[in-house]
């Protein structure tokens, strides 16, 4: 139990006492779970690098890779070089290549390590002159890089395609070409505009239901080349509806950081597997909950995961694209990194009030590994801002 003063919305400081009992860490394997579960992992910035954070990322490779081992130790897979790793918001393709290369090398030392890597077109700067041929070539370059290293592909949505596509048929042309050439089944990632405004109208329509028809058509053209679809629309109704329409053998990987508990548990009509950024932040709780679900203890699964949902909704609140700040802040609170710095200077995207509420919700969700140390860490941060 720790006591500390946290800022409140009325600009006062209120005494807060922690109540959460930390979840005990236990080594697990992916085979312990009845669901496939990936955590989209963040990168740890190097705070002592002599760089310009807004222009040049500097990564602490030791801490970044150690975090991946922590996820594997808990039985979770690593979704590498995704938006949680600040892909497109500080992490460029050059740095992503190094991250993918290092992570795949680490995974080779562990036969139980589950990993898949993001491949997209983010090295292609969208412009009015961008063509479908350019987009296909960009996808091929990144996919080829990952495949040459023996990695599995998460096919990321393309900002360049969103710019140059004239309608659904152009998306179908690109995905038909890319999927037909894939060496092994990929995970398609439909990232909604709440996560990346540049992807508004993806699949050729601003109407998600119409866009869903196009996405499903792309999958049904090559179902043998699609392991699953990760849907990040923050709508359980749309995910459930799409899940019911997937070809046999194609997984639905929930990307719904608002409703993941009930979607993973599922019902008599089916369930979702998981590829979630929030699993980076709540890995111990997610690991234990998935193990309990695998043992048929659905009630315990919900008892563990439901308290994390308010925390996740807070971290992913609008503007949702700034959720990475909360993910990294929780890693700092839990001693998984010694500082609260991010590549691109992204630690500045959330307010101190937001971070204070995150602390309260993390305590209630039992995801502070050492509440006293976490209290000391946030108190130091607040003091540095003149709040004490």
C-alpha positions in Angstrom: 0.0 0.0 0.0 1.4 3.4 -1.0 0.1 6.9 -0.4 0.8 9.8 -2.7 -0.7 13.1 -3.9 -2.2 13.1 -7.4 -3.6 16.1 -9.4 -7.4 16.3 -9.7 -9.5 17.9 -12.4 -10.3 20.9 -10.1 -6.5 21.7 -10.1 -6.1 20.5 -6.5 -3.9 17.7 -5.2 -5.7 14.7 -3.6 -4.3 12.0 -1.4 -4.5 8.6 -3.1 -3.9 5.3 -1.4 -3.1 2.3 -3.6 -5.3 -0.8 -3.1 -4.4 -3.2 -5.9 -2.7 -6.5 -5.2 -0.1 -7.1 -7.9 -0.6 -10.1 -10.1 2.2 -12.7 -9.5 4.3 -13.3 -12.7 4.5 -16.9 -13.9 6.2 -18.3 -16.9 3.8 -19.7 -19.5 3.8 -20.9 -23.1 1.5 -20.0 -25.9 0.3 -23.6 -25.9 -1.2 -22.9 -22.4 -3.8 -20.7 -24.0 -6.9 -21.6 -25.9 -6.6 -18.4 -28.0 -3.7 -17.1 -30.1 -2.6 -13.9 -28.4 -0.1 -11.3 -29.7 0.9 -8.2 -27.8 1.9 -5.3 -30.1 5.1 -4.2 -28.3 6.5 -0.7 -27.8 10.1 0.4 -28.2 12.2 1.9 -25.5 13.9 5.2 -26.3 17.5 5.9 -25.5 17.4 9.0 -23.3 21.1 9.7 -23.4 21.5 9.7 -27.2 22.7 12.9 -28.8 19.9 13.3 -31.2 16.9 15.5 -32.2 14.0 13.4 -30.9 11.4 14.8 -33.3 13.7 14.0 -36.3 15.9 11.1 -35.4 14.8 8.1 -33.3 17.2 6.7 -30.8 16.4 3.2 -29.4 17.6 1.5 -26.3 18.0 -1.9 -27.9 18.8 -3.8 -24.7 15.6 -2.7 -22.9 13.5 -3.0 -26.1 14.5 -6.6 -26.7 14.3 -7.5 -23.0 10.7 -6.4 -23.1 10.0 -8.9 -25.9 11.5 -11.7 -23.8 9.2 -10.7 -21.0 6.2 -11.1 -23.3 7.4 -14.5 -24.5 8.1 -15.5 -20.8 4.4 -14.9 -20.2 3.3 -17.0 -23.2 2.3 -14.0 -25.3 3.3 -13.5 -28.9 5.1 -10.4 -30.1 3.5 -8.3 -32.9 6.6 -6.5 -34.0 7.1 -3.1 -35.6 3.4 -2.2 -35.5 1.7 1.1 -34.6 2.3 0.4 -30.9 6.1 0.6 -31.7 5.3 4.1 -33.1 5.4 2.9 -36.7 4.6 6.0 -38.7 4.8 8.2 -35.6 8.5 8.3 -34.9 9.7 4.8 -36.1 10.5 4.8 -39.8 11.1 1.9 -42.1 14.9 2.2 -41.6 14.6 1.7 -37.9 11.8 -0.8 -38.3 14.1 -3.0 -40.3 16.7 -3.0 -37.5 13.9 -3.7 -34.9 12.6 -6.6 -37.0 16.0 -8.1 -37.6 17.0 -8.0 -33.9 13.6 -9.3 -32.7 13.6 -12.2 -35.1 17.2 -13.1 -34.1 16.1 -13.1 -30.4 13.1 -15.2 -31.2 15.3 -17.9 -32.9 16.9 -18.6 -29.5 13.5 -19.6 -28.2 11.6 -22.4 -29.9 8.4 -21.3 -28.1 8.6 -17.7 -29.2 5.6 -16.5 -31.3 6.3 -13.5 -33.5 5.0 -11.8 -36.5 6.2 -8.5 -38.1 4.6 -5.5 -39.6 5.2 -5.0 -43.4 3.6 -2.0 -45.1 4.5 0.9 -47.4 5.5 3.6 -45.0 8.8 4.2 -46.8 6.7 5.4 -49.8 5.8 9.0 -49.3 2.2 9.5 -50.6 1.7 12.1 -53.2 -0.7 12.9 -56.1 1.7 11.0 -58.4 1.6 7.8 -56.4 0.3 4.8 -58.3 -0.9 1.4 -57.5 2.3 0.0 -59.1 4.3 2.1 -56.6 2.2 0.7 -53.7 2.6 -2.9 -54.8 6.4 -2.4 -55.2 6.6 -0.9 -51.7 4.7 -3.7 -50.2 6.9 -6.2 -52.0 10.0 -4.6 -50.7 9.0 -4.7 -47.0 7.4 -8.2 -47.3 10.6 -9.5 -49.0 12.7 -8.1 -46.2 10.7 -9.9 -43.5 10.4 -13.1 -45.5 14.1 -13.3 -46.2 14.7 -13.3 -42.4 12.2 -16.1 -42.0 9.5 -13.9 -40.4 5.8 -14.1 -40.6 3.9 -11.1 -42.0 1.3 -8.7 -40.5 0.2 -6.9 -43.6 -0.3 -3.3 -42.4 -2.7 -0.8 -44.0 -1.1 1.6 -46.5 -1.4 5.4 -46.3 -0.1 5.5 -49.9 -2.9 3.2 -51.0 -5.5 5.3 -49.2 -4.2 8.3 -51.2 -4.1 6.8 -54.7 -6.9 4.3 -54.7 -9.9 5.5 -56.6 -12.3 2.9 -55.2 -12.8 -0.6 -53.8 -11.5 -2.2 -57.0 -8.1 -0.7 -56.6 -7.8 -2.2 -53.1 -8.8 -5.6 -54.5 -6.1 -5.3 -57.2 -3.4 -4.5 -54.7 -4.3 -7.1 -52.1 -4.9 -9.8 -54.8 -1.3 -9.2 -56.0 0.3 -9.2 -52.6 -1.6 -12.1 -51.2 -0.9 -14.3 -54.2 2.8 -13.8 -53.7 2.9 -14.4 -50.0 5.1 -17.3 -48.9 2.9 -18.2 -45.9 -0.4 -17.0 -44.5 -0.4 -13.4 -43.4 -2.4 -11.4 -40.8 -4.2 -8.5 -42.5 -4.5 -5.4 -40.4 -7.4 -3.1 -40.9 -6.4 0.0 -38.9 -9.3 2.5 -38.4 -9.1 6.2 -38.8 -9.4 6.7 -35.1 -5.9 5.2 -34.8 -4.5 6.9 -38.0 -6.6 9.7 -39.6 -4.6 9.2 -42.9 -6.4 5.8 -43.3 -9.9 7.3 -43.4 -11.9 5.6 -46.2 -9.8 2.5 -46.3 -11.0 -0.3 -48.5 -12.6 2.4 -50.7 -15.4 3.7 -48.5 -16.0 5.9 -45.4 -18.8 3.5 -44.5 -17.2 0.7 -42.4 -19.9 -1.8 -43.4 -19.3 -1.2 -47.1 -15.5 -1.3 -46.5 -16.0 -4.6 -44.7 -17.5 -6.1 -47.9 -14.4 -5.2 -49.8 -12.1 -6.5 -47.2 -13.9 -9.8 -47.0 -13.8 -10.0 -50.8 -10.0 -9.6 -50.7 -9.7 -12.4 -48.1 -12.1 -14.8 -49.9 -10.0 -14.5 -53.0 -7.0 -16.0 -51.2 -8.2 -17.6 -48.0 -5.2 -20.0 -47.9 -2.9 -17.0 -47.8 -4.7 -15.3 -44.8 -4.1 -16.5 -41.3 -6.4 -13.9 -40.0 -7.6 -10.3 -39.9 -6.9 -7.8 -37.2 -9.7 -5.3 -37.0 -9.0 -2.1 -35.1 -12.3 -0.1 -35.3 -13.2 0.0 -31.6 -16.6 -1.5 -32.4 -17.5 -5.0 -31.1 -20.7 -5.1 -33.3 -18.6 -4.7 -36.5 -16.0 -7.2 -35.3 -18.6 -9.8 -34.4 -20.5 -9.3 -37.7 -17.3 -9.6 -39.7 -16.1 -12.6 -37.7 -19.2 -14.5 -38.7 -18.5 -13.9 -42.4 -14.9 -15.1 -42.4 -13.9 -18.1 -44.5 -13.3 -21.3 -42.4 -9.9 -21.3 -40.9 -9.4 -17.6 -41.1 -9.0 -16.1 -37.6 -10.5 -12.9 -36.3 -7.7 -11.1 -34.2 -9.4 -8.5 -32.1 -7.9 -5.1 -32.2 -10.7 -3.7 -30.1 -9.0 -2.1 -27.1 -12.4 -1.2 -25.7 -14.2 -4.5 -25.7 -11.4 -7.2 -25.9 -12.5 -9.2 -22.8 -15.9 -10.2 -24.1 -14.7 -10.6 -27.7 -11.9 -13.0 -26.7 -14.2 -15.0 -24.4 -16.8 -15.2 -27.2 -20.0 -17.1 -27.2 -21.7 -20.1 -28.8 -21.3 -18.4 -32.2 -17.5 -18.0 -32.0 -14.7 -16.0 -30.5 -11.8 -13.7 -31.4 -8.1 -14.3 -30.9 -6.1 -11.3 -29.9 -3.5 -8.9 -31.4 -3.7 -5.9 -29.0 -1.6 -2.9 -28.0 -3.1 -3.0 -24.5 -1.6 -6.5 -23.9 1.8 -4.7 -23.9 0.6 -2.7 -20.8 -1.3 -5.5 -19.0 0.7 -8.5 -20.0 0.7 -10.3 -16.6 -3.1 -9.9 -16.3 -3.6 -11.0 -19.9 -1.4 -14.0 -19.5 -3.1 -15.3 -16.3 -6.6 -14.6 -17.7 -5.9 -16.5 -20.9 -4.5 -19.4 -18.9 -7.7 -19.5 -16.8 -9.8 -19.3 -19.9 -7.8 -22.2 -21.3 -8.6 -24.2 -18.1 -12.3 -23.5 -18.6 -12.5 -20.9 -15.9 -14.4 -18.2 -17.8 -15.6 -16.4 -14.6 -12.0 -16.0 -13.4 -11.0 -14.8 -16.9 -13.5 -12.0 -16.6 -12.5 -11.2 -13.0 -9.0 -10.6 -14.2 -9.6 -8.8 -17.4 -12.7 -6.7 -16.8 -10.9 -4.3 -14.4 -8.3 -3.7 -17.1 -10.9 -2.5 -19.6 -11.5 1.0 -18.0 -7.7 1.4 -18.0 -7.5 0.5 -21.7 -10.4 2.8 -22.6 -8.6 5.6 -20.8 -5.3 4.9 -22.6 -7.0 4.6 -26.0 -9.3 7.6 -25.5 -9.5 10.1 -28.3 -7.2 11.2 -29.9 -6.7 7.4 -30.0 -3.4 7.7 -32.0 -1.7 9.0 -28.8 -2.3 5.8 -26.9 1.4 4.9 -27.2 2.1 7.5 -24.5 0.0 5.6 -21.9 1.6 2.3 -22.9 5.1 3.6 -22.4 4.2 5.4 -19.2 2.9 2.2 -17.7 6.1 0.5 -18.6 8.0 3.3 -16.8 5.8 2.9 -13.7 6.5 -0.8 -13.7 10.2 -0.4 -13.8 10.6 -1.9 -17.3 12.4 1.3 -18.3 14.2 3.9 -16.2 12.7 7.0 -17.8 9.5 8.3 -19.4 10.9 9.4 -22.8 9.7 8.3 -26.2 11.0 8.4 -29.7 9.6 11.4 -31.5 9.1 13.2 -28.2 5.7 11.5 -28.0 5.7 11.6 -24.2 4.2 15.1 -24.5 1.0 14.0 -26.2 -0.9 13.3 -23.0 -1.6 15.7 -20.0 -0.5 15.2 -16.4 -4.1 14.7 -15.5 -4.4 11.9 -18.0 -1.3 10.2 -16.6 -2.6 10.6 -13.0 -5.8 9.0 -13.9 -3.9 6.2 -15.7 -2.1 5.5 -12.4 -5.4 5.2 -10.5 -6.9 2.9 -13.1 -3.7 0.8 -13.3 -3.8 0.3 -9.5 -7.4 -0.8 -9.6 -6.6 -3.2 -12.5 -3.8 -4.8 -10.5 -1.2 -4.1 -13.2 1.2 -2.1 -11.1 3.9 -4.6 -10.3 5.2 -2.7 -7.3 2.8 0.0 -6.2 5.2 1.7 -3.9 7.9 2.0 -6.6 5.2 3.1 -9.1 4.1 5.8 -6.6 7.6 7.0 -6.2 8.1 7.2 -10.0 5.0 9.2 -10.7 5.7 11.5 -7.8 9.2 12.2 -9.2 7.6 13.0 -12.6 5.1 15.3 -11.1 7.7 17.1 -8.9 9.8 17.7 -12.1 6.7 19.6 -13.4 6.4 21.7 -10.3 3.6 19.6 -8.8 4.4 18.4 -5.3 
